[in-house]
Amino acid sequence: YIFLQFSKKLYSIYLFYNGGNAGI
């Protein structure tokens, strides 16, 4: 459960980072 929550958080940050780089 903890790992799943951590993975979800990392994925959210990853998407945010990519979105920022793409300028979207």
Buried (B, 14 or more C-beta within 10 A) or exposed (E): EEEEEEEEEEEEEEEEEEEEEEEE
